[in-house]
Amino acid sequence: RTWGGLIGISANPDLIDGGSLTVPFFRFFTPDMEWRVENEGVSPDIEVELDPAAVNRGQDTQLDAAIATITRQLADYKPVDRREAPPIPTALGK
């Protein structure tokens, strides 16, 4: 899960006296008409238990899980033959 601090600050110019200030500038609005993610984070698609002993051995359990998942998905993958570009979306989130 991400940490959930997603109200971002951006493009805050310096003040004439050399000081600065930060102002919340953006956050996430979903197609369901909700402000989301702030204070809740984003859940991972695949839960992987972090193993401190594996980290000490130089293993990355998250990377290993990702490689195993992609390898399984590629076994059944059939490419889509597109002769033309898909239509431009006409509705938010679709």
KOLMAR-817970 format. One line per 8 residues: number of its first residue (from 1); their letters; for each residue x, y, z of N, C-alpha, C. Coordinates in steps of 0.1 Angstrom, whole numbers, plus 5000, padded with zeros to 4 digits. Layout:
BEGIN
NUM) A) X Y Z X Y Z X Y Z; ...
***
This chain:
BEGIN
1) RTWGGLIG) 5009 4988 5000 5000 5000 5000 5009 5012 5000; 5005 5022 4992 5012 5035 4992 5009 5042 5005; 5016 5053 5008 5015 5059 5021 5003 5068 5022; 4997 5072 5011 4984 5080 5012 4985 5095 5012; 4997 5100 5011 4998 5115 5011 4999 5120 4996; 4987 5123 4991 4987 5126 4976 4982 5139 4972; 4979 5148 4982 4976 5161 4978 4989 5168 4975; 4991 5171 4962 5005 5175 4958 5006 5190 4958
9) ISANPDLI) 5019 5194 4959 5023 5208 4958 5031 5209 4945; 5029 5220 4938 5036 5222 4925 5036 5236 4921; 5046 5240 4914 5047 5254 4908 5045 5265 4918; 5052 5264 4930 5052 5274 4939 5064 5283 4938; 5062 5295 4932 5073 5304 4930 5079 5310 4943; 5092 5313 4943 5098 5319 4954 5093 5333 4956; 5093 5337 4969 5088 5351 4972 5100 5361 4969; 5097 5373 4968 5107 5383 4965 5118 5384 4975
17) DGGSLTVP) 5114 5381 4988 5124 5382 4999 5133 5370 5000; 5131 5360 4991 5139 5347 4992 5131 5336 4999; 5120 5340 5005 5112 5329 5012 5104 5322 5002; 5097 5312 5007 5087 5305 4998 5076 5300 5007; 5065 5296 5000 5054 5289 5006 5049 5278 4997; 5042 5269 5003 5037 5258 4995 5021 5258 4996; 5015 5255 4985 5000 5255 4985 4996 5242 4979; 4986 5235 4985 4981 5223 4978 4976 5226 4965
25) FFRFFTPD) 4980 5218 4955 4977 5222 4941 4968 5211 4934; 4970 5198 4937 4962 5188 4930 4960 5176 4939; 4950 5168 4935 4947 5155 4942 4939 5147 4932; 4934 5135 4936 4928 5125 4927 4913 5126 4928; 4907 5127 4916 4892 5126 4915 4889 5115 4906; 4880 5106 4910 4877 5094 4903 4865 5095 4893; 4864 5086 4884 4852 5086 4875 4839 5084 4883; 4840 5079 4896 4829 5077 4905 4825 5090 4912
33) MEWRVENE) 4832 5101 4908 4829 5114 4913 4833 5115 4928; 4845 5109 4932 4849 5109 4945 4864 5114 4946; 4867 5122 4956 4881 5125 4959 4887 5113 4966; 4897 5107 4961 4902 5094 4967 4917 5094 4970; 4921 5084 4976 4935 5080 4978 4941 5088 4990; 4939 5100 4991 4945 5108 5002 4941 5101 5016; 4951 5099 5024 4949 5092 5037 4946 5078 5037; 4944 5072 5025 4942 5057 5024 4952 5050 5016
41) GVSPDIEV) 4958 5057 5007 4968 5050 4998 4962 5042 4987; 4970 5035 4980 4966 5026 4970 4970 5012 4973; 4961 5002 4973 4964 4989 4976 4971 4982 4964; 4980 4973 4967 4988 4966 4956 4979 4956 4949; 4982 4954 4937 4974 4943 4929 4978 4930 4935; 4990 4928 4939 4994 4915 4945 5001 4918 4959; 4995 4912 4969 5001 4913 4982 5013 4904 4983; 5025 4910 4987 5037 4903 4989 5042 4906 5003
49) ELDPAAVN) 5044 4895 5011 5049 4897 5024 5064 4900 5023; 5068 4911 5030 5082 4915 5030 5089 4906 5041; 5100 4901 5036 5108 4891 5044 5122 4898 5047; 5124 4903 5059 5137 4909 5062 5149 4900 5060; 5147 4887 5063 5158 4878 5061 5162 4877 5046; 5152 4877 5037 5154 4876 5023 5161 4889 5018; 5157 4901 5024 5164 4913 5020 5179 4913 5024; 5181 4907 5036 5195 4906 5040 5203 4897 5031
57) RGQDTQLD) 5197 4887 5025 5204 4878 5015 5204 4884 5002; 5199 4896 5000 5199 4903 4987 5188 4899 4978; 5177 4893 4983 5166 4889 4975 5155 4900 4976; 5148 4901 4965 5137 4911 4964 5124 4903 4962; 5117 4901 4972 5105 4892 4971 5094 4899 4963; 5093 4912 4963 5083 4919 4955 5087 4917 4940; 5100 4919 4936 5104 4917 4922 5102 4903 4918; 5105 4893 4927 5104 4879 4923 5089 4876 4921
65) AAIATITR) 5080 4881 4929 5066 4879 4927 5061 4885 4914; 5066 4897 4911 5062 4904 4898 5067 4896 4886; 5079 4891 4886 5084 4883 4875 5076 4870 4874; 5073 4863 4885 5065 4851 4884 5051 4853 4879; 5045 4864 4883 5031 4868 4878 5032 4871 4863; 5041 4879 4858 5042 4882 4844 5045 4870 4836; 5054 4861 4841 5057 4849 4834 5045 4840 4832; 5036 4839 4842 5024 4831 4841 5014 4838 4831
73) QLADYKPV) 5013 4851 4832 5004 4858 4822 5009 4857 4808; 5022 4857 4806 5027 4856 4792 5025 4842 4786; 5023 4832 4794 5021 4818 4789 5008 4817 4781; 4998 4825 4785 4985 4825 4778 4982 4837 4770; 4992 4846 4768 4990 4858 4761 4989 4856 4746; 4979 4862 4740 4977 4862 4726 4976 4877 4721; 4985 4881 4713 4985 4895 4708 4973 4899 4701; 4969 4911 4702 4957 4916 4695 4962 4923 4682
81) DRREAPPI) 4957 4918 4671 4961 4924 4658 4952 4936 4655; 4957 4948 4657 4950 4960 4654 4954 4965 4641; 4944 4966 4632 4946 4972 4619 4944 4987 4619; 4937 4992 4629 4935 5006 4631 4935 5010 4646; 4937 5022 4649 4937 5027 4663 4923 5025 4669; 4923 5022 4682 4910 5021 4689 4903 5035 4689; 4890 5035 4691 4883 5048 4691 4887 5056 4702; 4886 5069 4700 4889 5079 4711 4878 5078 4722
89) PTALGK) 4881 5077 4735 4871 5076 4745 4862 5089 4745; 4849 5086 4747 4839 5097 4747 4834 5099 4761; 4838 5091 4771 4833 5092 4785 4845 5091 4794; 4844 5099 4805 4855 5099 4815 4857 5085 4821; 4869 5080 4820 4873 5067 4826 4869 5055 4818; 4865 5057 4805 4861 5045 4797 4868 5045 4784
***
